[in-house]
Amino acid sequence: MGCPCEIQLFAKTRTVAKKIADLAIIDISRLEAKYSRYRADSLLSVINKVAATGGSITIDEETASLLDYAETCYQQSDGLFDITSGILRQAWHFERNKLPDQNQINHLLSRSGWHNLRWQAPQLEFLIPGMELDFGGIVKEYAADRATALCQTHGLESGVVNLGGDVKLIGPRADDRPWRVGIQHPRNNDNVLTTLTLNHGAVASSGDYQRFMMVNGIRYSHVFNPKTGWPVSHLAAVTVISDFCVIAGSAATIAMLKAEDGPSWLESLELPYLWMDHFGHQGGTLINTSEAF
């Protein structure tokens, strides 16, 4: 997954816990192998080879469900959550601390856009050549949801799956105490923005503090607006709680993409949330709360 991952399980014996954890890890590894853009033998790489030629491909049921969800996110975000926009990373090299050329961004924008593909399960067709998909904003959270569901089907009632900060819980702790989940401060790695107490559900965050560069005092993050090709601004971090990690994760990302409109959009979802903007202002239903969710 390209990030620190952790599974904690409470079971009758260490042997039982390890056996179930191994099953969850196998499934997480399966999803990474299937949807990684870094592996030439992944299904995503196969899809993107077809996308490069402007062709079509028959999609399996699992990938179809991810595409359906991606389309829903695209529609509900007014086109801001777009899994074809990952191609923009070709213009942005954060290790160089140098802004890309606008002509290169424009060229990549011409090869992206959900409207440039036709999706009718099980057939996916790319209407123009040179496109590609990136499930990075969905698969990690989907993997967390699947891993916890797998653990529950094997009888576990308490545990946590943490995939790079995307957290899904299996009930409260074994002693019935809630879990404590720290939310990283986007401007101070040594501090937390807040600490949540949860008995169940999922929590996911999005922000401008994991991958970014500073140029002339301006922060440019890896969260790109697919309409402009440039990193979003205004919000520094968003955290959302939901029953499912994939919903919490996409909601947090969409709020980041909506910038100034993100807080009001989050309020309309009626999910617990927290945000902090570039000026240090904070808002949301999770500020100074002691409630256990």
N, C-alpha and C positions, 0 to 999 in steps of 0.2 A: 504493500500500500504506500510505500515511500514515506512512512511516518512511524513513530513509536506506537505499538499496539499492545493491549493488555486485556487478559481475561481473568476475572476472579470468580470462583464458584464455591458455593457452600454445599457440600454433599456429606453423606454418612461416612465415607472414607476417602482418603487421598487418592486411592486407586480409581474409585468411581469418578471423582472430580476430574482426574487426568484423562480418563477414557472419553468422557463427554467433551472436555476442552479440546482434545485432539480432533474429535469429529468436527467441532466448530472451526478449528484452525484449518482443517482440510477444505472445508467449504469456502472459507474466506480466501484461501490460496487458489481455489478453483476459479473464483470470480476475478481475482487479480490476473490470473493467467488468461482468462477469457476476454477481459476488457482492457488490459493494459495497452497503452499506445507505445510502450517501450519494447514490446516483444513482437518480433516479426511473425511469430506463429500464432498470435492471438486472433480471436474472431474479429476484434475491432480492426486489426491490421488488414484482415481480409476484406472487411467492409470498406475500409478507406482506400484500398487498391481499386475497388469498384467505383468508389466516389471520384477518384482521380481521373477516371475515364468518362465519367458521366453515364455510368451504366446502371443496372438494377440487380437486386439480389433478393433471394428468399430468406426470410428471417425466422429464427426459431422462436418458440413460445416465450421463453424467458426474456430474450432481447426485445420481443414485441411488447411485453409489459413495460419495459424500461422506456421504449420509444413512445408508448401511449402516455406514460407519466411525463416525459419530456415535452410532449406536445401540449399537455394540460398546463404545465408550468409556463410554456411559451405564451399560451393564450392568456393566462391569468396575470402574467407580468407585462402585458402589452408588448410582447416581443423582446423583452430585455433578457429573459432566461432562454438562451439559445445554444444548444449543444453543437451547433455548427461553427460557433465563434471561437472555439479553441485554436483555430488556425491562426488567429492574431498573435499567438505567442511567437510565431516566426519573425515578427517585427520587433518584439520586445525581449531584450537580453539584459536582465537586471544586473548581471555580473559586470557589465561594461560601464554602468552609470552614464549612459548616453541615450538621448531620446532618438527614436527612429525617424526615418524620413516619411513625410506625409504621403508621398507618392506610393511607398511600399504599403502603408496602411490602406490606402485607397484600393490598391490592387488586391489585397487580401479581403477587403470588404466586398469586392465584386465577386469573390469566390465563396461567400458565406451567406447565411440566411436560411431559416427554416422554410421560407416560402419558395426556396429553390430546390426543394425536394418534394417528392410525392410519397406519402406513407399511407398505404391501405393494406393492413395485415393480410397475408404474410409478406407482401411485396414492398420493398423499399426501392425507390427510383430517384436518382440524382439527375436533376434537369439540366445542370451545367457541369462541365468537367472542372477538376481542380479542387473539389470540396473535400471535407473530412469531418468526421464526428469525434466528439470527446465526451465520454460518460463520467468524467472526473467529478462533476458536481452532483452525481447521483449514486454511483456504484458503491462508494465507501459506506455511505449511510444505509444503502440497501443491504450490504454485507452485514452490518451491525444488527439490523432487524432480523435477517435470516439466522444469524448465529444465536441470538437469544431465543428465537422460536425453536430452533433445533434443540437447545438445552432444555427448554420447557417440555418438549415432546418426550424427553428422556427422564422426566420427573423432577427436574430441579426447580426449586421455588425461590432461590435466592442467589443472586450473582450480578455481575456487571461486565459488559463488553465495552471497551474503550478503544476506538480506532482513530488515533490521531486527534483526540479531543471530541470526537462524535461519540456520545455515550448513550448506551441503551441498557436499562435496568431490568432485572428479573426479580420483581418484588423487593421488599425491604431486606435489610441485612438479616442474618440468621437469628440474631437476638431481637428482631423486630424494630431495631433502630433504623431511621432513614439513612440513606447514603448522603455524604457531603461531597458536592461537586464544585470545585473551584473554577471560576471563569477568569481567564488570563486578562490582565490589564493591557490594553493595546499600546500603551506608551511606556510601560515599566515591566520588564520581564520578571522582576523579583516580587511583584505584587499581584494580587488578584483584584479584579473589579468588584466581585462579590462572590460569596459562597452560597450555593443553593443546597437545600435539603430536599431530597426526593425519595419517595417510597417505590415509585414505578415510573414507567414512561421513558422518554428520551430527551436529551438536550444536545443541541448542536449550535455551533457558532460560525460566523463568517466575519472577516475583517481585513484590514490593510496592513497587518503587522507580521505576517509570516514570510511573504515574498514581496519585496519592494525595493525601490532605489530612491535616493535623494538627489535631485538635480536642482541647483540654484535655490536650495531651501524648500523645494516642493517635493512632497512624497508621491511617488507613482507606484501603485500596487498592481498585483496580478489579477485583480477583478476588473475585467474589461466591459465597457459599454459596447454591445455588439452593433450599435447603430453609428457610433462615432469611431470605434476602434481604439479609443483612449481609456485609461483607467478611470474608474468612478471616483468621485470625491464626496465630501461632506461627512459621511458616516465613517467612523474608525472601526467600530465593532458592533455586531448584533448577535444576540443569543436568543434562541426560541426553545420552548418546551412543548412537546407534543407526545402523543401516544406512540408515534413511529418516528424513527430517526430520519428517514428519508424526507418526511414532511417538515420536520424541524430544520433540517439542513437546507432544503430548497427555499423555505420561507425566509431564513436568515440571509441567504444569498440574494434573493429577489429584493429584500429590503435594502441591502447594500446597493444594488443596481438602481433602485429608485431614488437614491440620494436624499434630497430634501423631502421628497414625498414618502420616504421609507417609514418614518414613525407613524404617520396616519394610516398607511397601508397595513402595518402591523396591528394597529388598533382594530382595524376592520376584521381581522382574522379571529379575534376572540381567543387567542392562545397566550399563555404567559410569555412575556418577552422583556428584553432589556436592550437599550442602545446607548452608545456614546459617540458624539460627533467629534470633528477635528478640533473644536474649541474646548473640549473637555466637558461639555454639557451632557447630562445623562437623562434618560427618560424610560418609561415602561412600567409594567406592573410588577417587575421583580426588584425594584429599588427598595432597599431596606426592609425586605420582607422576611419574616421568620416562619412563614407558613411552609409546611411540608407538602409537596405536591405528590 
